[in-house]
Amino acid sequence: MQTTPSFSPLYSQIKALILRSLQAGEWKPAEAIPSEMDLAVRYNVSQGTVRKAIDELAAENLLIRRQGKGTFVATHSARQVQTRFLRLAPDSTGADENNPGSDTYAENGKNILVDRTITTCSRERATKDIAKALQLKTGDPVVYIQRVLAYRDGKGQSIPTILEDIWLAGNSFKGLNLERLAESKAPMYAMFEAEFGVNMVRASEKIRAVNPTPEQAKLLKVKLDEPLLRVERIAYTYNDTPIEVRTGLYRTASRHYKNDLQ
């Protein structure tokens, strides 16, 4: 078995080895990983030790257990995974409360689709703050994206609801441009996974109330004194490697930020 720090519990060592295989792409998103018995033989440990490692990875949404079918690598194409980082839910009691981050809501019996408008996609040099957040050097290449998410109301009107500024580690997203983003119909994280092999596995956020700048107010079609929710996110891939910095401004006149704590 490959060596890992001796002071960590055995199941943690197995978890680290499985993570290493996930990061290396040995098992692709949506693919089944070997059975617990096969992994126990591979790592020369008990099946119970493997099960505990997999339990933790499943709890972290890196693996998905399917009764009678096996354990699969989580994919952002799956309903239960693709929307877990977007927590804005409509106030309407008819909303799909089981899927608060979805691009589709059921309000008053109707599905409300989101419009995605990419206003900018360019390759830039990392500022000091962005470089620090992404563990890069100042001046390293990053991809900058700005987009507006607009939800259709019950009258069919498109209401700009979220304005996002996104910075991605440039070396992981070579070839990403405005055309590729505009052509993709998949959620952004699902596209990153499918086309660039980058899996967003966790995120940390800071939330505060702010007023928009004139430019932000114009894009969201709000007044300068309207309170907005500012969500600052750093998203990580395997082994806690930061890969994205995202700042979102959320209109909350008819929606709220919903998070279930356990």
N, C-alpha and C positions, 0 to 999 in steps of 0.2 A: 504494500500500500504506500502511496506517496506520503512523504513526511509533512506534518503540520505541527504547530506549536504543541508541546507535550502538556502544557498546563491547562489547555481547554478540554472540556468534557468530550468523550468520544463521539457522541452524536453531533456535537458542534464541529468536530473535525470532518465528519462525513458530510455535514451540511456545506462546509467550505469547499469540499471536493466536488460536490454536485454543482455548487455555484460556479466553480471554475469551469466545469464542463458546459454549463449554460452560457457563460461568457464567451467561451471558445466556439460556440455554435455547434457543439456536438449533437445537441438535440434542438431542433428548430421550433419556433413558436407554433403551437397547435399540434405538435408531434407528441406521441407518447414516449415517456422515458422508460427505461427497463423496469421490470417488476421489482418489488422489494426483495424477493428471493435472489434475483439475478444481481442486484446491487450489493446484497449481503455477501455473495460469493466474490464479486469483483473487489470489494474493499476488505474482505476477510473479517467481517464483523457479524453480529447477530442481526436477524431480521427486525427485531424490536428496536435496535439502535438506528437502523435505516428508517424505520417507520417514524421514529421521533424526529429525525432530521427532516423527513418529507412533511410531517405535520407542521413544522415551523415554516417551511417554505410555502406551504399551502396557506397558512395563516397570513403570510406576507404577500399573498396574491402572486407569487412567482410560479407556483404550480397549481393546477386545478385537478382535484380528484373527481372522477366520474364513476358512480356506483356500477360495478359489474363490467367496466370498460378499462379501467386503469387510471394512471396519473399522467397528465399532459402539461406541457409547457404553456404557461399563460400567454394569451395573445390579445392585443388591443382590438382585434376584430371581434372578440367575444363580447356579448352584451354586458356581462357582469364585470368586465375589466375595462372596456374602452372608455367608459364614462366616469370612472371612480375619482378622477381628479377635478371634475367640473361639478360644483355643488350648488349651483344656482337653480332653485326650484320656484315654480309659479305659486302665487298665493291661492289661486283657484282651488277649491276642494275637488275639482274634477281632474287635477293633475295626476300624472303617473308617479306617485310617491315612492314606488319601488325602484324607480329609475330616474332620480332627480337630475342627473347630469346629461340626460339624453338629448340628442338633437331633435327629437320629436316629443311633444307633450300632448296629452289628451285633455283639452279644456272644453267644457260644455259639450262633450261628446265628439269634438273635432280634433284631428291631429294638426298641431301647429309646427310647421317646418322652419328650420333656421336657414337664413341666407348667410353665406360666408363671402366676405369681400376682402381680398388681399390688396391692401393699398401700397405696400412696399415689400420687396424682397431683394436684398442686396448683400454683397460681401464687403465687410468692413474690417477695421482693426479694433481689437478689444481695448476699451478704456481700462483705466486702473481698477475701477470697481467691478466691471464685468469680468475682467481677467481674474481677479481675486475670487469671485464667486464660482467661476468655472475651473479654477486651479490652472490657469494659463499664465503666460507672460504678457505684460502690457504690449500691445501691438500685434499679438498673435491673431490669425484670421478667425473671424466669427461670421455667421450668417444672421442678418437682422431681418425680421419679419414684422410687419404691422398688419393687423386684420381687424375687421369689425364683424361681429356676429349679430344678426338681426332676426328677431322672432316675429312671426306673423300673428297678429291678434285675431279675435273672432270675426272682425270685419274684413279680413284679408289684407290689412295694412302691414307693411314691413316696419318694425320698430327696432332701430339700432339699440342694442342692449348691452353688449360687451365690447370694449376696445382693448386689444391686446398688443403689447410690444414684447417681442420674443428675440432672444439672442441664443444662438446655438454654437457649440464648439465647431469651428469651421472644418477641421480635418475629418470629422465624422460625417460631414454632409456635403462632400464634394459633388458638384453637379446639381445641387438643389437650386432652383430658380423660380421665378414668378410663373412661368409657363407650366412647370411640373406641379406646382401647388394648385394652380387654377384648374388643371385637368383632372386632378385627383378628386374622386367622390367620397373617399374614405375619410374617417376622422383623422386628424393630423398625426396623432401618435401611432395609429394603425399604418399610416403611410410611411412614417419614419421606420417602423418595424419591417414592413414589407420591402421597401425600396433601398433602405440604407443599413438594415440589420441592427438598428438601435432600439433597444427596449427600455422604455421608461418604467422603472420598477417601484419607485417611491418618490415622494415629493415632500418638501417642507414649505410652509406658508406663513406669512405675516399679513395681518389684516388691519386696516385702519380706515377711518372715514376722511374723505378729502373733497375739495371742490375742484372742478376741472380747470385746465388752462383754456385760453381761447381756442386753440387748435383742437383740443380734446372735445370741448363743448360743441364745436362745429361738426366733428365726426359723429358724435353721439346725439346731435340735435337736442341739446339740453341748454339750460341757462347757466351762466357762470356761477350762480349761487346755489345750484342744485347739489345736494350731498350725494356723493358716489362712494361705493365701497372699493377700496384699492387693495388688491390681493397680489402680494409679491411672492413668487414661487421659485424655488430651485428644484429641478427634477434631476433624479439620479438614475443611472443605469446600474448594472451589476457591480458589486464590490464598492458601493457608495461613490461611484465616479460621477461628479456633476457634469451634466451634458446640456442643460438648458436653464436659462434665466427668463422668467416670464412675469410681466407686470400686467394685470388686468384691471380695468375700471368697469365696475358693474352698476348699472341702473337698478335700483331696488324699489321703484314706485309700485310695481305689481309682482315683484319676485323677492325672494329672500335667500340668504346663504344657509344651506341645510347641511348639517354634519351630525352623524350618529356616533356617539361616544360609547365605547365599550370598556 
